[in-house]
Amino acid sequence: MNCSQNSAAVSWSPSRGAVRYTVLASGSQSDDSCTASDLSCLTCGANYTVQVVAMAESCSSRPSQPVLFESGPCPPHNLNTQLSCLSNYLTVTWDAVRDADHFLVSLTAVNGGTSEICNTTNSACSTSNLTCGNTYTVQVTSVRGDCQSKNNQTHIIKSAPCQPQGVRGHLNCVTNSAWISWDTVLGAESYTVLAVGDETYTANCTTSTNTTCEVKNLACGVSYNFTVTSKNSQCESPPSASISLKTAPCSLSGITAFAQCHKSSILVEWELTEGNTSYIATAEATDHTYLFCNSTGTSCYLQKAQCDLGYTIIVAASSDKCSSLRSPPYRISMEPCAPRGVVVDVSCKDRSALVSWTPSPVAETYHAVAVAADGHKHICNTSSSNCSMSELHCGQQYTVFVVASHENCTSKASQNATVITGPCQPSGLSVTFHCNNQSAMLTWMPSDNAKDYYGFAQTENGDRLYCHSTVPGCTINGLVCGTVYNFSVQASDGTCNSSFSDPVRIAGVPCPPQAVEVQPIPMKMEIQVMHFSWTEIICAETEYLLTLTGSLLGDSQALFDISSYWTNETYFEITLPCSSSYMATLQSRNAAGMSGKSASRNGTTAPCPPSGVVYSGNSSFATVSWNSSVFATTYTLYDDSVSPKKQLCNTTTLSCSLSNISFGSLVVTARSAAGESPSVNVTGVTSQLRSRRDLREQIPVNGNIPAPLLDVTQAFPTIVFLQWSPVKNASFYRLLIRKQGSSDDNQELTVYGERIILSDLSPNSAYCFSILAVKADVIGPESEPVCVQTGQGLTQ
């Protein structure tokens, strides 16, 4: 049996044919079983039955005859000690464990030697074999048979210190104190000296390391008994044998002293006694240096007194300071020295500073002052050697100094300490988002004393990107299109960081589409479909808006502004009248917001058919002429009697001359880069417009002025094109506009030329139009009215 490890070695005679063996140990308790071959899993304090089984390939023998044995004892628990300091009497207790025969209690001293103080079957033990001033280790071991438990618990105790010996002392008649000393005491951690005079006079002093102590403030003419007691963390020794010292009497009275601040002197005054006596004033400083002055009068000055020192002063009638003709001691302090070791620690978090310094032994209060470069001043008063200053201004250099005070004296100011507070919160943050590379340029106003800046972009879910710069500007890359960011900036001086600037909320909006392409569709009925397309913006759920602004027929007064609806397609088709100029822009948007407008794409629609077509001549030679069409660059004359129609003339001028041709099958078109206009027929000496109604014969009325033949084309829901046959030598025309159901909205327009576009008609309204020619002062007849119904209007 291995008692220390609670294991057992098992041996047996080999069995023929066995390839391995199994050791079975059954304990007295249900959880005490063990099958390890070395029985290393035994439980302490248990009874076991051990058997061995031989094993072949697939068979096993019957268990061997059982062997009984006991495991080692369990160690004691809950060890506890109690020491009587007065008698050094020790009591040890513990909890009993199962199946232990008895217990051994040992006591080991730190200075060497172990003794067995108890051999008991109980769970407690007492001893008085402790010596003063020693440290002991207490252990309890349980025993079972030949086995002892492991020591898993120990207690450290200290006996009471020994009684101090060799106490001795002497008086200091200047300070009226006693210096008491003694021999070193074994086991003592501190000492206390007690002075007892009578029922009124007691004094004491305490020291932790020295074996000498000054008992101060003793009374004059009193006999004191002095004793010394030693202590440790647990006990106190009996008092030492006492010694007696008697202080000298103090027959002089009325002594006073006054510190002469910053003059290194003390004025001492006293009352005269009978006779012509010379008096000596003696001052002992706290550093045990002495000052003297003498006078036959009632005062004298003690020179070379030093700041930060306290002085105890007596006046005696002779050089014998312990004579009966002396005054009681008078205690006074000089002014504090200028505080030294001023240190300022700035708190970056709340812009506060902790000012600390070396304390003065005589100072009662301190006055700390911090002055900033911007004039801000902070003052704090304290009786300790540190002071906290709050609400300092950011980005300022402060000069800090400290003054100490005692009674009516103040020290000189300390040497200045300089400290710089953390930089101010950056202001004027501006953010420019670059959609083309998903970056943002941050700029801000510089902060004083800042060495570094950190710009931040934070999403609503807390993800953060940042940039660093030593100048007031930096670029944050890697922004996600379609995400909203809060931008802020923080300044740092290398030690403190400023608070964050006011946030600027910017969305990572998509760029406006680029590379806008326009594909004009061949014109029909003087209306042209314009097919606009653009490159796709790679950004989540982007939509596009196409906007066109421009003018009709080159008229700066006839303007239009139309838009598509928002679409996720990369194309859109818009219909425009002939001879229209336009400026196309695109915008994109998603959940983050809307982009700016793209660069404009300018263009025109195909020109309208030429007006005022005139055929003059005969079948042998004729000239066809016409009026110019807005935005037309060339004109083409066709023979429409064949299919496809035959081009007879292509010109940039306003006429074509032909031979051997009749006018009956001639048509004229206008052309530009945007396409070709519909054709207009050449009908005779003066051209007439082919209406969708049958042409009717012009009837001369009023001075042979015929009524024009009016043709109306509704190109858009609220835009109509009116054109009419020309009246020879007409000065101008009057267009009558009648809105059905409202006589107040009727209009009469004067028109020069044979066409007009009306673009400001009310939606969902019925209009009737008629035209008449005016030649000089003669008004011709009114044409037959043509009526239309306007629609809802264009989407803006």
C-alpha positions in Angstrom: 0.0 0.0 0.0 1.4 3.5 -1.0 -0.2 5.7 1.7 1.0 9.0 0.3 -0.6 8.4 -3.1 -3.4 6.2 -1.9 -2.6 3.4 -4.4 -1.6 -0.3 -3.9 0.6 -2.8 -5.7 -1.1 -6.2 -6.4 0.8 -9.4 -7.4 -0.2 -13.0 -8.2 1.1 -16.2 -9.6 0.9 -16.4 -13.4 -1.9 -18.6 -14.9 -1.1 -20.8 -17.9 -2.6 -19.6 -21.2 -3.5 -16.2 -19.8 -2.7 -13.3 -22.1 -3.7 -10.5 -19.7 -5.2 -10.0 -16.2 -7.9 -7.7 -14.8 -7.7 -6.5 -11.2 -11.0 -5.8 -9.5 -11.3 -3.8 -6.3 -14.7 -3.4 -4.7 -15.1 -0.8 -2.0 -17.3 -0.6 1.0 -19.2 2.2 -0.6 -21.0 2.0 -3.9 -18.7 4.6 -5.4 -15.4 3.2 -4.1 -14.9 0.6 -7.0 -11.5 0.6 -8.8 -10.3 -1.4 -11.8 -6.9 0.2 -12.5 -4.1 -2.3 -12.5 -2.1 -0.4 -9.9 -5.2 0.5 -8.0 -4.4 4.2 -8.3 -8.1 5.1 -8.2 -8.6 4.1 -4.6 -10.7 6.2 -2.3 -9.2 7.3 1.1 -10.7 5.8 4.2 -12.3 2.8 2.5 -12.3 -1.0 2.9 -11.6 -3.0 -0.3 -11.9 -6.6 -1.6 -9.4 -7.3 -4.4 -9.7 -10.2 -7.0 -7.8 -11.0 -10.1 -9.2 -12.5 -13.4 -7.1 -14.1 -16.0 -8.0 -13.4 -19.6 -7.4 -15.5 -22.8 -8.4 -14.6 -26.3 -12.2 -15.1 -25.8 -12.4 -16.6 -22.4 -11.8 -15.5 -18.8 -11.1 -17.4 -15.6 -13.1 -17.3 -12.5 -12.0 -14.5 -10.1 -9.3 -15.4 -7.6 -9.8 -15.7 -3.9 -10.6 -12.3 -2.5 -8.0 -10.3 -0.6 -9.1 -7.7 2.0 -7.2 -4.5 2.7 -7.8 -0.9 3.8 -6.9 2.3 1.9 -5.1 5.2 3.6 -7.0 7.7 5.8 -8.5 10.9 4.5 -6.8 14.1 5.7 -8.7 16.3 8.3 -10.7 19.2 7.0 -11.7 22.7 8.4 -8.5 23.1 10.4 -8.9 26.0 12.9 -6.6 27.7 15.5 -7.2 30.0 18.4 -4.4 31.7 20.3 -4.6 33.4 23.7 -2.2 36.4 23.5 -1.9 36.8 27.2 -0.8 33.2 27.9 0.3 32.1 24.5 -2.1 29.2 24.9 -3.0 27.5 21.5 -6.1 25.5 20.7 -6.4 23.5 17.4 -9.7 22.0 16.1 -10.7 20.1 13.0 -13.4 17.9 11.5 -13.1 14.2 12.1 -12.8 11.9 9.0 -14.2 8.3 8.6 -12.1 5.3 9.5 -9.2 7.3 11.0 -7.6 5.6 14.1 -6.2 8.7 15.6 -4.7 12.2 14.8 -1.3 13.7 15.1 -0.9 17.5 15.7 2.5 19.0 15.0 3.9 22.5 15.6 6.9 23.8 13.6 8.7 27.0 14.5 10.1 29.3 11.8 13.4 29.5 13.6 13.7 25.7 13.4 12.4 22.6 15.2 9.2 20.6 15.0 7.4 19.1 18.0 4.4 16.8 18.2 2.1 18.3 20.6 -0.9 15.9 20.4 -1.7 12.2 19.6 -5.4 12.0 20.0 -8.6 10.3 18.8 -10.5 13.6 19.4 -10.9 16.4 17.0 -9.3 19.1 19.2 -5.9 19.7 20.8 -4.4 22.4 23.2 -0.9 23.4 24.1 1.0 26.1 25.9 4.4 25.2 24.6 4.7 28.4 22.5 7.5 30.9 23.1 7.0 34.7 22.7 7.9 36.4 19.4 7.8 33.3 17.2 5.9 32.2 14.1 4.6 28.6 13.9 3.1 26.3 11.3 0.3 24.0 12.6 -0.5 20.7 10.8 -2.9 17.9 11.6 -2.4 14.3 10.2 -4.9 11.4 10.3 -3.6 7.9 10.9 -5.1 4.6 9.9 -3.1 1.4 10.6 0.4 2.0 9.2 -0.7 4.8 6.9 -0.8 8.6 7.5 -2.8 11.1 5.4 -1.3 13.8 3.3 -1.1 17.3 4.8 -3.5 19.4 2.7 -4.1 22.1 5.3 -1.7 24.2 7.4 -2.2 27.3 9.6 0.4 30.0 10.3 0.2 31.7 13.7 2.3 34.3 15.5 2.7 34.1 19.3 2.6 37.4 21.3 5.8 39.5 21.0 8.2 39.4 24.0 8.1 42.1 26.7 10.4 45.0 25.8 13.6 45.2 27.8 16.3 47.8 28.5 14.0 50.8 28.5 15.9 54.1 29.0 15.3 57.8 28.3 16.3 61.5 28.6 14.5 64.8 28.6 14.8 67.7 26.0 14.1 70.8 28.1 13.7 73.0 25.0 10.8 71.1 23.5 9.7 69.6 26.8 9.8 66.1 25.3 11.3 62.8 26.4 13.3 60.5 24.1 12.7 56.9 25.1 14.7 53.9 23.7 14.7 50.1 24.3 16.2 46.9 23.0 14.9 45.2 19.9 12.0 42.8 20.6 11.7 39.5 18.8 8.4 39.3 16.8 7.5 42.9 17.2 6.1 44.8 14.3 5.4 48.1 16.1 6.0 49.8 19.5 3.9 52.2 21.7 5.4 54.3 24.4 3.0 55.5 27.1 3.8 58.3 29.5 1.6 58.7 32.6 2.0 61.6 35.1 -1.0 61.9 37.3 -4.7 61.8 36.5 -4.3 64.8 34.2 -1.0 64.3 32.4 -0.6 61.5 29.8 1.2 61.3 26.5 2.3 58.7 24.0 4.1 58.0 20.8 4.2 55.1 18.3 6.9 53.8 15.9 6.9 50.8 13.5 10.6 50.3 12.9 12.8 52.3 15.3 13.5 51.4 18.9 13.5 55.1 19.8 10.5 57.4 20.1 10.0 61.0 21.1 7.1 61.7 23.5 6.1 65.3 22.9 4.1 68.0 24.7 5.0 67.0 28.2 3.9 69.4 31.0 6.4 71.3 33.1 7.4 70.0 36.5 5.6 66.7 36.3 7.1 63.2 37.0 6.2 60.7 34.3 6.3 56.9 34.3 7.2 55.6 30.8 6.4 52.0 29.6 6.9 50.3 26.2 4.6 47.8 24.6 5.4 45.7 21.5 2.8 44.5 18.9 2.3 42.2 15.9 -0.6 41.6 13.7 -2.3 39.3 16.2 -1.1 40.1 19.7 0.3 42.7 22.1 3.1 42.1 24.6 2.8 42.9 28.3 4.1 46.5 29.1 7.8 46.8 29.9 9.2 47.7 33.3 8.6 51.5 33.8 11.2 54.2 34.1 10.5 57.7 35.7 11.6 61.1 34.3 10.6 64.5 35.8 10.3 67.5 33.6 11.8 70.8 34.8 9.5 73.5 36.3 8.6 76.6 34.2 8.5 79.7 36.4 8.7 82.3 33.6 5.4 83.0 31.9 4.0 85.3 29.2 6.3 84.2 26.3 5.0 84.8 22.8 6.6 84.5 19.4 5.8 86.0 15.9 7.1 84.6 12.6 8.5 87.3 10.4 7.2 86.1 7.0 9.9 86.0 4.3 12.4 87.7 6.6 14.0 84.5 8.0 13.5 85.6 11.6 11.2 85.1 14.7 10.4 87.8 17.2 10.3 86.4 20.7 8.8 88.5 23.6 8.5 87.8 27.3 7.7 89.5 30.6 10.5 90.9 32.9 11.2 89.4 36.3 12.8 91.3 39.2 16.4 92.2 38.8 18.7 93.1 35.9 18.8 89.7 34.3 20.0 88.6 30.8 17.6 86.2 29.0 18.5 83.6 26.4 15.8 82.5 23.8 16.5 79.1 22.4 14.6 77.6 19.4 14.8 73.9 18.3 13.6 73.3 14.8 11.9 70.1 13.6 15.1 69.1 11.9 16.8 69.4 15.3 18.9 72.5 14.5 19.0 75.4 17.0 18.7 79.2 16.9 19.7 81.5 19.8 19.2 85.1 20.8 19.7 87.0 24.1 18.6 90.3 25.6 18.3 92.1 28.9 15.0 93.5 27.7 11.7 91.8 26.9 12.3 90.6 23.3 14.9 89.5 20.8 15.0 88.2 17.2 15.9 84.6 16.3 17.7 85.0 12.9 18.1 82.5 10.0 14.8 80.8 10.6 13.9 78.7 7.6 10.7 78.1 5.7 8.9 74.8 6.1 10.3 74.4 9.7 8.4 74.4 13.0 10.2 75.8 16.0 9.8 75.1 19.7 11.0 78.1 21.7 11.9 78.7 25.4 13.3 81.6 27.3 15.6 81.0 30.2 17.5 83.2 32.6 20.7 81.2 32.2 22.3 78.9 29.7 20.9 75.9 31.7 17.8 75.1 29.7 16.5 72.8 32.4 16.8 75.3 35.2 13.7 76.4 37.1 13.9 79.9 35.7 12.6 79.2 32.3 9.4 79.6 30.3 7.1 76.9 29.0 7.8 75.9 25.4 6.2 78.0 22.7 5.6 76.4 19.3 5.5 78.3 16.1 6.0 77.6 12.3 7.6 79.7 9.7 6.0 80.4 6.4 5.8 77.4 3.9 8.5 77.2 1.3 7.4 77.5 -2.3 5.7 74.2 -3.2 8.0 71.9 -5.1 7.4 69.0 -7.5 4.3 70.5 -9.2 2.9 68.0 -11.6 -0.2 68.4 -13.8 -2.0 65.4 -15.2 -4.6 66.2 -17.8 -7.7 64.0 -18.2 -8.5 63.8 -21.9 -12.1 62.5 -21.2 -13.6 65.5 -19.4 -11.0 68.3 -20.0 -9.9 68.3 -16.3 -6.5 68.4 -14.7 -5.2 67.0 -11.4 -2.5 69.3 -10.0 -0.3 67.7 -7.3 2.9 68.8 -5.4 5.1 67.8 -2.6 3.3 68.7 0.7 4.8 71.2 3.1 5.2 70.1 6.8 3.8 73.4 8.0 1.3 74.5 5.3 -2.4 74.5 6.2 -3.9 75.4 2.9 -2.8 75.6 -0.8 -3.9 77.9 -3.5 -3.5 76.4 -7.1 -3.9 78.7 -10.1 -4.1 77.8 -13.8 -4.1 80.6 -16.4 -4.7 79.9 -20.1 -3.4 81.7 -23.1 -6.9 82.9 -24.0 -7.2 84.5 -20.5 -9.3 81.8 -18.8 -8.3 81.3 -15.2 -9.2 78.5 -12.8 -8.5 78.6 -9.1 -8.9 75.9 -6.5 -8.1 75.9 -2.7 -7.4 72.7 -0.8 -5.7 71.5 2.4 -4.3 68.4 0.7 -1.4 68.2 -1.7 -3.5 67.9 -4.9 -6.3 69.7 -6.5 -8.6 68.9 -9.4 -9.5 71.5 -12.0 -12.5 71.0 -14.2 -14.0 72.6 -17.3 -10.7 73.7 -18.7 -10.8 75.2 -22.2 -9.8 72.9 -25.0 -6.7 73.5 -27.2 -5.2 75.9 -24.7 -1.7 76.1 -23.0 -2.1 76.6 -19.3 0.5 78.0 -16.9 0.0 76.4 -13.4 1.5 77.5 -10.1 0.8 76.8 -6.4 1.0 78.9 -3.3 1.0 77.5 0.3 -0.4 79.2 3.4 0.1 79.0 7.1 -1.8 81.2 9.5 -1.0 84.7 8.2 2.0 83.8 6.0 2.0 82.6 2.4 4.8 81.0 0.5 6.3 82.2 -2.7 4.7 80.8 -5.8 6.0 77.5 -7.0 7.9 77.2 -10.3 5.4 77.3 -13.2 4.2 74.1 -14.8 2.9 74.2 -18.3 0.2 71.9 -19.7 -1.7 71.8 -23.0 -5.3 70.6 -23.0 -6.6 68.3 -25.7 -7.6 69.8 -29.0 -11.1 71.2 -29.5 -13.8 69.5 -31.4 -13.3 70.1 -35.2 -15.8 72.4 -36.8 -17.0 73.2 -40.2 -17.0 69.6 -41.5 -17.9 69.4 -45.2 -18.3 66.1 -47.1 -18.2 65.7 -50.8 -19.3 62.3 -52.0 -17.7 61.0 -55.2 -20.1 58.5 -56.7 -17.7 57.4 -59.5 -15.3 55.7 -57.1 -17.5 55.4 -54.0 -15.3 57.7 -51.9 -15.9 60.8 -49.8 -13.7 63.8 -49.4 -13.8 65.3 -45.9 -12.6 68.9 -45.1 -12.9 70.9 -41.8 -11.5 73.8 -40.0 -8.1 73.1 -38.3 -7.9 72.7 -34.5 -5.2 74.4 -32.4 -2.4 72.0 -31.2 -3.8 69.1 -33.3 -1.2 66.8 -34.8 -3.5 64.2 -36.3 -7.0 64.0 -37.5 -9.3 60.9 -38.0 -12.3 61.0 -40.2 -15.1 58.4 -39.7 -18.0 57.2 -41.8 -20.4 55.1 -39.8 -23.5 53.2 -41.1 -26.7 52.8 -39.2 -25.7 49.3 -38.2 -22.4 50.4 -36.7 -20.0 49.5 -39.5 -17.2 52.1 -39.6 -14.6 53.3 -42.1 -12.0 55.9 -41.4 -9.2 58.0 -42.8 -6.1 59.6 -41.2 -4.4 62.9 -42.0 -2.1 65.5 -40.4 -3.9 68.3 -42.3 -7.6 69.2 -42.1 -8.8 67.0 -44.9 -8.8 63.3 -45.9 -10.6 60.8 -48.2 -12.5 57.8 -47.1 -12.6 55.0 -49.7 -14.6 51.8 -49.9 -18.1 53.3 -49.3 -21.0 51.2 -50.4 -23.3 52.6 -53.0 -26.9 53.0 -51.7 -25.8 53.2 -48.0 -26.4 56.2 -45.7 -23.4 57.3 -43.7 -22.8 59.6 -40.7 -19.5 61.4 -41.2 -17.5 62.9 -38.3 -14.0 63.9 -37.5 -11.8 63.8 -34.4 -8.6 65.7 -33.7 -5.6 64.4 -31.6 -2.5 66.0 -30.2 -0.8 62.6 -29.7 -2.0 62.3 -26.1 -5.6 63.4 -26.0 -8.4 63.0 -28.6 -11.1 65.7 -29.0 -14.8 64.9 -29.0 -16.3 64.0 -32.4 -17.4 66.8 -34.6 -21.1 67.4 -35.3 -22.1 64.6 -37.7 -22.9 65.2 -41.3 -25.3 62.7 -42.9 -24.5 61.8 -46.5 -26.0 59.1 -48.6 -23.9 57.0 -51.0 -26.2 57.9 -53.9 -25.6 56.5 -57.3 -24.0 58.5 -60.1 -26.2 59.9 -62.8 -26.0 57.8 -66.0 -23.3 58.5 -68.5 -22.9 57.9 -72.2 -26.4 58.9 -73.1 -27.3 57.9 -76.7 -30.2 59.2 -78.8 -31.7 57.3 -81.7 -34.3 59.3 -83.6 -37.2 57.2 -85.1 -38.5 58.3 -88.6 -41.1 61.0 -88.2 -44.7 60.4 -88.8 -47.4 63.1 -89.0 -44.9 65.7 -88.0 -44.2 63.8 -84.7 -40.9 62.1 -84.0 -40.2 59.4 -81.4 -36.7 59.9 -79.7 -35.2 56.7 -78.3 -32.8 57.6 -75.4 -30.5 54.9 -73.9 -27.7 55.0 -71.3 -25.2 52.8 -69.4 -26.5 50.9 -66.3 -25.4 52.1 -62.9 -24.1 49.2 -60.7 -25.9 50.1 -57.5 -28.7 48.3 -55.5 -32.2 48.9 -57.0 -31.3 52.0 -59.1 -34.0 53.8 -61.0 -33.6 56.5 -63.7 -35.4 59.7 -64.7 -35.1 61.3 -68.2 -35.9 65.0 -68.4 -36.2 67.1 -71.6 -36.4 70.8 -71.8 -36.5 72.8 -75.0 -38.4 75.0 -77.4 -40.8 74.4 -80.3 -40.1 75.6 -83.8 -37.1 77.6 -82.5 -39.4 79.9 -80.7 -37.9 81.0 -77.4 -41.4 81.7 -76.1 -42.7 78.2 -76.9 -40.9 76.2 -74.2 -41.5 72.7 -72.9 -40.3 70.7 -69.9 -41.2 67.0 -69.8 -39.9 64.0 -67.9 -40.2 60.3 -68.0 -41.4 58.3 -65.0 -38.9 56.6 -62.8 -37.8 53.4 -64.4 -35.3 50.6 -63.8 -34.8 50.2 -67.6 -31.8 51.8 -69.3 -33.8 53.4 -72.1 -36.9 55.5 -72.6 -38.8 56.9 -75.6 -40.3 60.4 -75.8 -42.3 61.9 -78.7 -41.6 65.5 -79.8 -43.0 67.7 -82.5 -41.0 68.5 -85.6 -38.4 71.3 -85.5 -38.0 71.0 -81.7 -34.7 71.6 -79.9 -34.1 69.8 -76.6 -31.6 69.4 -73.8 -31.7 65.9 -72.2 -30.5 65.1 -68.7 -30.6 62.0 -66.6 -30.8 61.3 -62.9 -30.6 58.1 -60.9 -31.9 57.2 -57.4 -32.2 54.4 -54.9 -32.9 54.1 -51.2 -29.9 56.3 -50.3 -31.2 59.3 -52.3 -31.1 61.0 -55.7 -28.1 61.8 -57.8 -27.4 65.1 -59.5 -28.1 65.6 -63.1 -25.9 64.2 -65.8 -24.1 66.2 -68.4 -26.8 67.4 -70.8 -27.2 65.9 -74.3 -28.4 68.6 -76.7 -30.2 67.9 -80.0 -33.2 68.6 -82.3 -36.0 66.7 -83.9 -36.3 66.4 -87.7 -37.6 69.6 -89.3 -41.2 70.3 -90.1 -42.3 70.2 -93.7 -41.5 73.4 -95.6 -44.3 75.9 -96.0 -45.2 78.4 -98.7 -44.4 75.9 -101.5 -44.8 77.7 -104.9 -44.7 76.2 -108.4 -44.1 78.7 -111.2 -43.5 78.1 -114.9 -44.8 75.5 -117.4 -44.3 71.9 -118.3 -41.1 72.8 -120.3 -39.4 74.7 -117.4 -40.6 75.4 -113.9 -39.2 76.5 -110.5 -40.4 75.2 -107.2 -39.7 77.4 -104.2 -40.6 77.2 -100.4 -40.0 78.9 -97.1 -37.3 77.7 -94.8 -38.0 75.1 -92.1 -36.5 75.5 -88.7 -33.4 73.3 -88.2 -33.5 72.0 -91.8 -30.1 71.6 -93.5 -31.2 70.3 -96.9 -34.4 70.1 -98.9 -35.4 67.4 -101.4 -37.9 67.5 -104.3 -39.4 64.1 -105.2 -41.6 62.7 -108.0 -44.3 60.9 -106.0 -45.9 59.2 -109.1 -43.5 56.3 -108.9 -42.7 53.9 -106.1 -40.3 54.3 -104.5 -40.6 58.0 -105.1 -37.9 59.5 -107.3 -35.5 62.2 -106.0 -35.4 65.1 -108.5 -33.5 67.7 -106.6 -31.5 67.9 -103.3 -30.4 71.4 -102.2 -29.5 73.5 -99.3 -31.3 76.5 -100.9 -35.0 77.3 -100.9 -35.8 76.5 -104.6 -35.3 74.0 -107.3 -35.6 74.5 -111.2 -36.7 71.6 -113.4 -37.6 71.1 -117.0 -40.1 68.9 -118.7 -42.2 68.1 -115.5 -45.7 68.8 -114.3 -46.5 69.8 -110.8 -49.2 67.2 -110.2 -46.9 64.6 -108.6 -44.3 66.8 -106.9 -43.6 66.7 -103.2 -41.0 68.5 -101.0 -39.3 67.5 -97.7 -36.9 69.1 -95.3 -34.0 67.2 -93.7 -31.5 67.4 -90.9 -29.2 65.0 -89.0 -32.3 64.0 -86.9 -34.2 62.8 -89.9 -36.5 63.8 -92.8 -39.8 65.7 -92.5 -43.1 64.4 -94.0 -43.6 65.5 -97.6 -45.8 68.4 -98.7 -47.5 68.4 -102.1 -46.7 70.9 -104.9 -50.3 71.8 -106.1 -50.0 74.6 -108.6 -49.1 78.3 -108.9 -49.5 78.5 -105.1 -49.2 75.5 -102.9 -52.1 74.3 -100.9 -51.9 72.1 -97.8 -53.4 68.7 -98.1 -55.8 68.3 -95.2 -57.0 65.1 -93.8 -60.4 66.5 -94.9 -61.0 66.9 -98.7 -59.8 70.2 -100.1 -62.6 72.6 -100.8 -62.5 75.4 -103.4 -61.4 78.7 -102.1 -64.2 81.3 -102.4 -63.3 85.0 -102.7 -65.1 87.1 -100.2 -64.7 90.7 -99.1 -62.4 92.2 -101.7 -61.7 88.9 -103.2 -60.0 87.6 -100.1 -60.6 83.8 -99.9 -61.1 81.9 -96.6 -58.0 79.8 -95.7 -58.3 76.1 -95.5 -57.4 75.1 -91.9 -55.7 71.8 -91.0 -55.3 70.8 -87.2 -52.9 68.0 -86.0 -53.1 67.0 -82.3 -49.5 65.8 -81.6 -49.8 65.6 -77.8 -52.7 65.5 -75.4 -52.5 69.3 -74.8 -50.4 70.4 -77.9 -51.8 71.0 -81.3 -50.3 72.1 -84.6 -52.3 74.3 -86.9 -51.4 75.1 -90.5 -53.5 76.6 -93.3 -53.4 77.3 -97.0 -51.7 80.7 -97.8 -53.7 83.6 -99.0 -51.9 85.7 -101.6 -50.6 89.0 -100.4 -52.1 88.5 -96.9 -50.6 90.8 -94.3 -51.3 88.4 -91.4 -53.9 86.0 -90.1 -56.2 86.0 -87.1 -56.7 82.7 -85.3 -59.9 82.3 -83.3 -59.7 79.9 -80.3 -63.0 79.0 -78.7 -63.1 76.8 -75.5 -66.3 75.0 -75.4 -68.4 75.7 -72.3 -66.5 78.8 -71.3 -66.7 82.1 -73.3 -64.3 83.7 -70.9 -61.4 81.6 -72.2 -61.9 82.5 -75.9 -58.8 84.0 -77.6 -57.9 85.8 -80.8 -54.3 85.5 -81.9 -52.5 87.5 -84.7 -50.2 85.1 -86.7 -47.6 86.0 -89.3 -47.1 82.9 -91.5 -49.2 79.9 -92.2 -48.6 77.7 -89.1 -48.6 77.8 -85.3 -48.2 75.4 -82.4 -50.4 75.8 -79.4 -48.8 74.3 -76.3 -50.7 75.8 -73.3 -54.2 74.3 -73.8 -56.0 73.1 -70.8 -56.2 69.3 -70.3 -59.5 67.4 -70.7 -61.1 70.3 -72.6 -62.8 70.8 -76.0 -61.5 73.5 -78.4 -62.6 74.8 -81.8 -60.3 76.7 -84.1 -60.9 78.9 -87.2 -58.6 81.2 -89.2 -59.1 84.3 -91.4 -56.8 86.4 -93.6 -56.2 90.1 -93.3 -55.0 92.1 -96.3 -54.2 95.7 -95.6 -57.4 96.9 -93.9 -59.7 94.3 -95.4 -60.7 91.2 -93.3 -61.4 88.0 -95.2 -64.0 85.4 -94.4 -63.5 82.9 -91.4 -62.6 79.3 -92.3 -64.7 76.4 -91.3 -64.0 75.6 -87.6 -62.0 72.5 -86.7 -62.6 71.0 -83.1 -60.4 68.8 -80.9 -60.6 67.3 -77.4 -57.4 67.6 -75.3 -56.2 64.8 -73.1 -54.7 64.4 -69.6 -51.4 66.0 -70.4 -47.7 65.0 -70.4 -46.0 63.5 -67.4 -43.7 66.0 -65.8 
